[in-house]
Amino acid sequence: MDDGKGDMDLSGDTEFADRVQGRLDRLGQSAEHAARAAGLPADFIRRLLDGKLPPPRGQRLVKLAEALATSVSYLVGLDPDTLVPTEYLEEEQGSLGLLAGDEDALLRAYRRLDFSLRAALLQVVLKMAPEPETLEKKPRQSAPRAASNG
């Protein structure tokens, strides 16, 4: 399967892999352990180091840097004081309709809450941003109750 790498300069991929391997060595971690710590498939870093995958982008890159106790800037070969170009932080799966990085972070945080906090948070969020079909409906007005005189 052609992954389109034929026209790309792969020297950056080798340098990226070298930096990842250097962090693994310094931390004394296996590629599998670091991949799991980053929430990636167990063979992800090994395939990256073997040149079978291009450097990750978006949340995968951020999570990999966190698991390797380093910065995204270091992994992509930038001076630590240089801002990371946005193309490195764009989500690969964005065009596939999967969650964006901020949505994924919100979902992970939500899942850590207990049931009662989830219910409370949902009520707050729905008040702040009602679902679209709720906006289209006219609000219900309760009819005044007639006083019962027995």
C-alpha positions as CSV (number, residue, x, y, z in Angstrom):
1,M,0.0,0.0,0.0
2,D,1.4,3.4,-1.0
3,D,1.3,5.8,1.9
4,G,2.4,8.7,-0.2
5,K,5.9,8.9,1.4
6,G,7.6,8.6,-2.0
7,D,7.6,12.3,-2.5
8,M,8.3,13.3,1.0
9,D,11.7,14.2,2.6
10,L,12.1,11.4,5.2
11,S,15.2,12.8,6.9
12,G,13.0,14.5,9.5
13,D,11.3,11.1,10.3
14,T,14.7,9.6,11.1
15,E,15.7,12.5,13.3
16,F,12.3,12.3,15.0
17,A,12.8,8.5,15.6
18,D,16.3,9.2,16.9
19,R,14.9,11.7,19.5
20,V,12.2,9.3,20.5
21,Q,14.8,6.5,20.9
22,G,17.0,8.8,22.9
23,R,14.2,9.6,25.3
24,L,13.4,5.9,25.7
25,D,17.0,5.2,26.5
26,R,17.3,8.0,29.0
27,L,14.1,7.1,30.8
28,G,14.9,3.3,30.6
29,Q,11.5,2.6,29.1
30,S,10.5,0.2,26.5
31,A,8.8,1.4,23.4
32,E,5.7,-0.6,24.3
33,H,5.6,0.8,27.8
34,A,5.9,4.4,26.6
35,A,3.2,3.8,23.9
36,R,0.8,2.5,26.5
37,A,1.6,5.4,28.8
38,A,0.7,7.7,25.9
39,G,-2.6,5.9,25.2
40,L,-1.3,4.7,21.9
41,P,-1.3,1.1,20.4
42,A,1.4,-1.0,22.0
43,D,3.4,-1.3,18.7
44,F,3.0,2.4,17.7
45,I,6.5,3.5,18.8
46,R,8.2,0.4,17.6
47,R,6.6,0.9,14.1
48,L,7.7,4.6,14.3
49,L,11.3,3.7,15.2
50,D,11.3,1.1,12.3
51,G,10.3,3.8,9.8
52,K,6.9,2.2,9.2
53,L,5.0,5.2,10.5
54,P,5.5,9.0,10.0
55,P,5.8,11.1,13.1
56,P,2.5,11.6,14.8
57,R,0.6,14.9,14.9
58,G,-2.1,16.4,17.1
59,Q,-2.9,14.8,20.3
60,R,-0.8,11.7,19.5
61,L,2.2,13.9,19.3
62,V,1.3,15.7,22.5
63,K,0.7,12.5,24.4
64,L,3.9,10.9,23.1
65,A,5.9,13.9,24.4
66,E,4.2,13.7,27.8
67,A,4.9,9.9,28.0
68,L,8.6,10.6,27.1
69,A,8.8,13.5,29.7
70,T,9.8,16.0,27.0
71,S,8.3,18.7,24.9
72,V,6.7,18.6,21.5
73,S,9.3,21.2,20.4
74,Y,12.1,18.8,21.3
75,L,10.5,15.9,19.5
76,V,10.0,17.8,16.3
77,G,13.5,19.2,16.4
78,L,12.8,22.8,17.4
79,D,14.5,25.1,19.8
80,P,12.6,24.9,23.1
81,D,11.8,28.6,23.0
82,T,10.3,28.3,19.5
83,L,6.5,28.0,19.1
84,V,5.4,24.7,17.6
85,P,4.0,25.3,14.1
86,T,0.2,24.6,14.1
87,E,0.5,21.9,11.4
88,Y,2.2,19.7,14.0
89,L,-0.8,20.2,16.4
90,E,-3.6,19.7,13.9
91,E,-5.5,16.5,14.3
92,E,-4.9,13.8,11.7
93,Q,-8.4,12.3,12.2
94,G,-10.2,15.7,11.9
95,S,-11.2,14.9,8.4
96,L,-12.6,11.6,9.5
97,G,-15.1,13.1,11.8
98,L,-13.5,11.8,15.0
99,L,-13.1,13.9,18.1
100,A,-10.8,16.9,18.1
101,G,-8.2,17.3,20.8
102,D,-10.2,19.5,23.0
103,E,-13.3,17.3,22.7
104,D,-11.2,14.3,23.5
105,A,-9.8,16.0,26.6
106,L,-13.2,17.0,27.8
107,L,-14.5,13.5,27.3
108,R,-11.6,11.9,29.2
109,A,-12.2,14.4,32.1
110,Y,-16.0,13.7,32.1
111,R,-15.3,10.0,32.3
112,R,-13.3,10.5,35.5
113,L,-16.3,12.0,37.2
114,D,-18.7,10.0,39.4
115,F,-22.3,9.6,38.2
116,S,-23.8,12.5,40.3
117,L,-21.1,14.9,39.1
118,R,-21.7,13.8,35.5
119,A,-25.4,14.5,35.8
120,A,-24.8,17.9,37.4
121,L,-22.2,18.9,34.7
122,L,-24.6,17.8,31.9
123,Q,-27.3,20.1,33.3
124,V,-24.9,23.0,33.4
125,V,-23.7,22.4,29.9
126,L,-27.2,22.0,28.5
127,K,-28.2,25.3,30.1
128,M,-25.2,27.1,28.6
129,A,-25.5,25.5,25.1
130,P,-28.9,23.9,24.5
131,E,-29.2,21.2,21.9
132,P,-30.2,22.6,18.5
133,E,-33.6,21.0,18.4
134,T,-34.3,22.6,21.8
135,L,-33.7,26.0,20.3
136,E,-36.2,25.4,17.5
137,K,-39.1,24.5,19.8
138,K,-41.0,27.3,21.5
139,P,-40.6,27.2,25.3
140,R,-43.5,25.6,27.0
141,Q,-45.5,27.9,29.2
142,S,-47.3,26.3,32.0
143,A,-51.0,27.1,32.1
144,P,-52.0,29.0,35.3
145,R,-53.7,26.6,37.7
146,A,-57.2,27.4,38.5
147,A,-57.8,27.7,42.2
148,S,-59.8,24.8,43.5
149,N,-62.6,25.9,45.8
150,G,-63.5,22.5,47.0
